[in-house]
Amino acid sequence: MIHVFTSAAPNYVGKVRALAESVREHCPGVRMHWLVADDVHESLVAGLDREPFDELLFATELDVGASPGWLFQQTLVELSTAIKPSAAKRLLELPGCEVVLYFDPDIVLFSPLDDLLAELARRSLVLTPHQLQPETEPGVLFHELDSLRYGVFNLGFIGLRSCPEVFRFLAWWRDRCLLAARGDWREGVFTDQKWLNFAPVFFDQVGILKEPRFNVAPWNVSQRSVRGSFDEGFTVDGKPLGFYHFTGFDSGAHVAHLESVQGENPSLRMLVEWYRWRTSWLANDGPTAWKLGSYSDGTPIEDLHRRVYRLRPDLQVAFPDPYRVTDRESCYLEWFRRHAARELPGLFSGSPGPGQ
């Protein structure tokens, strides 16, 4: 049995549905899961029978999600990525599960993945690099340097086969994400992704997919020829497009990057316009609130709140559930308002100290 999952907060429901629809079309018979990077949303649970995915798994239902203090330290992006190893392990432990495929929510499949699955049958896990060949100027400064910052492999996709080596890998990956899955490359890591630079060194039978039809994205389209349409099908270097990664779509960075490296490619423009329309239409009745982005009284959690809590182990001990706000006893939000600026002036002056 093949299980597929993605990880995203509720505001990405339109993208998750677009991915799930494409999985249904091109990988019939698989089990599709949405790992919701949030606490339980009853509205999602109640409407599950009308969704293109089969099951929901919420972050707070995972072993790592049992700690409010750890959850509180993560931004939305950090949480969505850091919980992936724990979810993958849970799925691989299901009866009859042979393979788990992870796709980012902003990916869409466009053709069957039989060749990918055949490769995974010979490997413990498979990864897709950001680049498949050396860049030329100015791509070296943009794409190759970015890979050095953010990781050689793009963790928008990973394929895992049920075997002892993969469980050993997942335990290692999970521990690293618990320790440091920060979203700032200047800290030496980048979410769950940069850790995977070590994977081919630390683990056996790691497959590196060098097939250009997989994980097509702005960082590699300058090296790949994307042609076709919805009527005739899309191709990459003459082969059917496997899956396309619409990363950075909402910010406009996706389109801007495509235009800078591909100009007016009509096939890419068609994909972009379709994705904009399709995800917008699919999101029209979905939830948008991120429950873990607010304190229990509804006060929004700011990044600075998370950073202070992350830097101070004494606060993590004193306030094991920093989300909780109460008038009857001390809580983290009250401590922050009264003491944070005085005890950590560097964070508030814009001149962070070491490790900040």
MOGIHU-V989074 format. One record per residue. N is the residue number from 0. SS is DSSP state (2 for helix, 1 for strand, 0 for the rest). PHI is phi as a letter, one per 30 degrees, with the letter a starting at -180 (none if undefined). OMEGA is omega in whole degrees, 0 to 359 (* if undefined). Layout:
{{N SS PHI OMEGA} {N SS PHI OMEGA}}
This chain:
{{0 0 none 177} {1 1 c 175} {2 1 c 179} {3 1 c 175} {4 1 b 172} {5 1 b 181} {6 1 b 182} {7 1 a 173} {8 0 d 184} {9 2 e 181} {10 2 d 179} {11 2 c 186} {12 2 e 179} {13 2 d 178} {14 2 d 179} {15 2 d 179} {16 2 d 179} {17 2 d 176} {18 2 d 183} {19 2 d 177} {20 2 d 181} {21 2 d 175} {22 2 d 178} {23 2 e 184} {24 2 d 190} {25 2 c 177} {26 0 b 182} {27 0 d 177} {28 0 j 178} {29 0 d 177} {30 1 c 186} {31 1 c 182} {32 1 b 170} {33 1 c 172} {34 1 d 184} {35 1 d 183} {36 0 d 185} {37 0 a 170} {38 0 d 185} {39 0 d 173} {40 0 c 183} {41 2 d 180} {42 2 d 176} {43 2 d 180} {44 2 d 183} {45 2 d 183} {46 0 c 186} {47 2 d 183} {48 2 d 179} {49 2 c 186} {50 0 c 177} {51 0 d 174} {52 0 c 187} {53 0 c 188} {54 1 b 175} {55 1 c 174} {56 1 b 184} {57 1 c 183} {58 2 e 182} {59 2 d 177} {60 2 c 178} {61 0 d 177} {62 0 d 180} {63 2 d 181} {64 2 d 179} {65 2 d 181} {66 0 c 177} {67 2 e 181} {68 2 d 178} {69 2 d 179} {70 2 e 184} {71 2 d 184} {72 2 d 187} {73 0 c 167} {74 0 d 181} {75 2 e 181} {76 2 d 180} {77 2 d 180} {78 2 d 182} {79 2 e 181} {80 2 c 186} {81 2 d 181} {82 0 d 183} {83 2 d 180} {84 2 d 180} {85 2 d 179} {86 2 d 179} {87 2 d 178} {88 2 d 180} {89 2 d 181} {90 2 d 180} {91 2 d 179} {92 0 d 178} {93 0 d 179} {94 0 e 176} {95 0 i 181} {96 0 d 179} {97 0 c 185} {98 1 b 171} {99 1 b 175} {100 1 c 174} {101 1 c 173} {102 1 b 171} {103 0 e 182} {104 0 d 180} {105 0 c 174} {106 1 c 174} {107 1 b 176} {108 1 d 181} {109 0 b 177} {110 0 a 178} {111 0 d 185} {112 0 c 183} {113 2 e 180} {114 2 d 177} {115 2 d 180} {116 2 d 177} {117 2 d 177} {118 2 d 180} {119 2 d 178} {120 0 d 180} {121 0 c 186} {122 0 b 172} {123 0 d 176} {124 1 a 179} {125 1 b 183} {126 1 b 175} {127 1 c 177} {128 1 d 174} {129 0 d 178} {130 0 b 179} {131 0 c 180} {132 0 a 182} {133 0 d 177} {134 0 d 169} {135 0 c 178} {136 0 e 0} {137 0 c 183} {138 2 d 179} {139 2 d 183} {140 2 d 181} {141 2 c 190} {142 2 d 182} {143 2 d 177} {144 2 d 177} {145 2 d 178} {146 2 d 176} {147 2 d 179} {148 2 d 191} {149 2 c 180} {150 0 k 180} {151 0 d 183} {152 1 c 177} {153 1 c 183} {154 1 d 167} {155 1 d 176} {156 1 b 166} {157 1 a 176} {158 1 c 185} {159 1 b 177} {160 1 c 181} {161 0 d 178} {162 0 a 182} {163 2 e 181} {164 2 d 179} {165 2 d 177} {166 2 d 175} {167 2 d 177} {168 2 d 183} {169 2 d 177} {170 2 d 178} {171 2 d 182} {172 2 d 179} {173 2 d 181} {174 2 d 179} {175 2 d 178} {176 2 d 176} {177 2 d 183} {178 2 d 185} {179 0 a 173} {180 0 b 185} {181 0 d 182} {182 0 c 182} {183 0 c 183} {184 2 d 180} {185 2 d 175} {186 2 d 177} {187 0 j 178} {188 0 b 171} {189 0 b 183} {190 0 h 180} {191 0 d 198} {192 0 d 188} {193 2 d 176} {194 2 e 185} {195 2 d 170} {196 2 e 181} {197 2 d 191} {198 2 e 181} {199 2 d 180} {200 2 c 186} {201 2 d 188} {202 0 b 184} {203 0 c 175} {204 0 h 175} {205 1 d 180} {206 1 c 177} {207 1 c 185} {208 1 d 180} {209 0 c 178} {210 0 d 186} {211 0 d 181} {212 0 d 180} {213 0 c 175} {214 0 h 174} {215 1 d 187} {216 0 a 182} {217 0 e 183} {218 0 d 179} {219 0 b 182} {220 2 d 177} {221 2 d 180} {222 2 c 185} {223 0 b 181} {224 0 c 180} {225 1 c 182} {226 1 b 173} {227 1 j 183} {228 1 a 178} {229 0 d 180} {230 0 d 184} {231 0 c 183} {232 1 j 179} {233 1 c 179} {234 1 b 175} {235 1 b 184} {236 0 h 176} {237 0 i 179} {238 1 c 180} {239 1 e 176} {240 0 e 180} {241 0 d 174} {242 1 b 184} {243 1 c 184} {244 1 c 182} {245 0 d 184} {246 0 d 179} {247 0 i 188} {248 0 d 186} {249 0 d 182} {250 0 d 185} {251 0 j 182} {252 2 d 181} {253 2 d 182} {254 2 d 181} {255 2 d 181} {256 2 d 178} {257 2 e 182} {258 2 d 182} {259 2 d 184} {260 2 c 184} {261 2 b 182} {262 0 i 183} {263 0 c 176} {264 0 d 186} {265 2 d 180} {266 2 d 178} {267 2 d 178} {268 2 d 178} {269 2 d 178} {270 2 d 181} {271 2 d 182} {272 2 d 178} {273 2 d 183} {274 2 d 179} {275 2 d 180} {276 2 d 187} {277 2 d 182} {278 2 d 177} {279 2 d 181} {280 2 d 182} {281 2 d 183} {282 0 c 191} {283 0 d 181} {284 0 b 184} {285 0 c 176} {286 0 d 180} {287 0 b 185} {288 0 d 173} {289 0 c 184} {290 2 e 182} {291 2 d 176} {292 2 c 182} {293 1 b 171} {294 0 d 184} {295 0 d 179} {296 0 c 179} {297 0 j 178} {298 0 d 179} {299 1 d 177} {300 0 d 179} {301 0 d 179} {302 2 e 180} {303 2 d 176} {304 2 d 181} {305 2 d 182} {306 2 d 179} {307 2 d 180} {308 2 d 181} {309 2 d 184} {310 2 d 188} {311 0 c 177} {312 2 e 179} {313 2 d 177} {314 2 d 178} {315 2 d 176} {316 2 d 183} {317 2 d 183} {318 0 b 183} {319 0 d 174} {320 0 b 184} {321 0 d 178} {322 0 d 190} {323 0 d 176} {324 0 c 181} {325 0 b 176} {326 0 d 188} {327 0 d 181} {328 0 a 182} {329 0 d 177} {330 0 b 185} {331 2 d 182} {332 2 e 178} {333 2 d 179} {334 2 d 182} {335 2 e 183} {336 2 d 185} {337 2 d 193} {338 2 b 191} {339 2 d 183} {340 2 d 181} {341 2 d 184} {342 2 d 180} {343 0 b 186} {344 2 d 181} {345 2 d 180} {346 2 d 184} {347 2 d 180} {348 2 d 182} {349 0 i 178} {350 0 b 185} {351 0 d 177} {352 0 d 182} {353 0 e 177} {354 0 i 183} {355 0 c *}}
